[in-house]
């Protein structure tokens, strides 16, 4: 018990000294909030979907199936405009070729050209595309039910086969229906980035200065052992990361309606990630002898890891090759877990892998930092 009290006393004193720095709250709270506000508005998902989605159909078909297919596209919330030539301006458009009916009656496959204007509402486009898939599915189903008969006579009779199939679109459970964006992405991303930056800077400089000023050496005259002193330094920096995350998440919840999914699991992710960064900060502080080197290295690592890890933009939208390279970043695993909680309604099983990777990284960095920890230069 006394051993734990000694470790907690030194860790608490370290945290108090870091928090007591004159510019601490600017760099750990005020400046990140400015980032959150600016980038949260910049990357906010646009809610500009019109009530009625525009759809232009260029019907070049020389038979009757084109008109029949167009009727299946029509639906409340979709304004269908039919024309016989491609317009100069359109929002989204599908082209039915001249042999559309002939290909259907010959039971042959065909490709339909679908075009959409860049910058148009993605939500409206999703509605139109869903309706197109439904129309295609209904048409094919009716043809299957009709059987091997003469399809040139399909539209003349057999009404029982028409409008018989109903296709409904819905998402499977836990399917993300929006690209991670807005404050729900920016607040965790900014938190992860600034935990890296502040823990590495404050933590690394603190270890370096305590060693150069002889504070670590003098502490060994107390009942503290070298191992206990290392644990205290590690614990203090871990506490710094947790404190910063709690401040930013609290501000995000109150002012920006932050959604973290499961708060306990989100805090678990932050705790494991902060432990890894705390160990890295002790390692950097043990090796470096100049403050400007620690600051430069910390800022460099934090920004590289943040960019690769999805703190600046969602990793869900980058190419697969970039996502593979991004796995070298601790931020990647933290953001992956937080996105699964926030946007995929994930449970513990869903974040077990990223949390496990972060825990393994924390264990390795702790072991390396412990071996590198020096009392004197």
Number of C-alpha atoms within 10 A of each C-alpha: 5 8 12 11 10 17 22 18 14 20 23 19 14 23 21 13 13 20 16 11 11 8 12 15 15 12 13 24 18 14 13 20 20 11 14 25 17 14 19 20 15 14 16 16 14 13 9 11 14 12 10 15 20 18 23 22 22 20 20 17 18 14 15 13 22 20 14 13 18 17 12 16 22 17 12 9 14 18 15 19 13 15 13 12 11 15 11 5 9 13 17 20 23 18 21 25 19 14 16 24 22 18 14 17 17 11 12 9 8 12 9 10 11 14 13 16 12 9 7 13 17 15 17 22 19 12 16 25 16 16 20 19 14 19 21 15 15 20 20 14 18 17 19 11 13 16 9 9 9 10 17 15 10 17 13 8 9 10 10 10 16 17 12 13 16 10 14 8 10 8 8 7 8 11 11 15 10 10 12 22 19 20 26 24 29 29 29 27 27 22 25 28 25 24 26 28 26 24 30 30 23 24 31 28 25 22 28 27 17 17 21 16 11 14 14 20 16 12 16 14 9 9 11 16 14 17 11 18 20 24 19 23 26 28 21 24 31 26 21 26 28 19 16 22 25 15 14 21 22 14 16 22 16 10 9 17 13 20 18 24 19 16 14 10 19 21 17 14 24 26 20 23 27 27 27 24 29 31 32 27 32 30 27 25 30 25 17 16 18 13 17 12 15 23 18 12 16 23 19 13 17 23 17 15 22 26 20 24 29 27 24 17 18 21 21 13 12 11 9 11 8 13 17 10 12 21 17 13 18 24 26 27 24 27 24 21 25 29 26 20 22 21 21 19 17 18 14 15 7 14 21 13 14 20 23 14 17 26 18 14 20 22 16 15 21 24 14 15 23 19 12 15 21 20 21 14 10
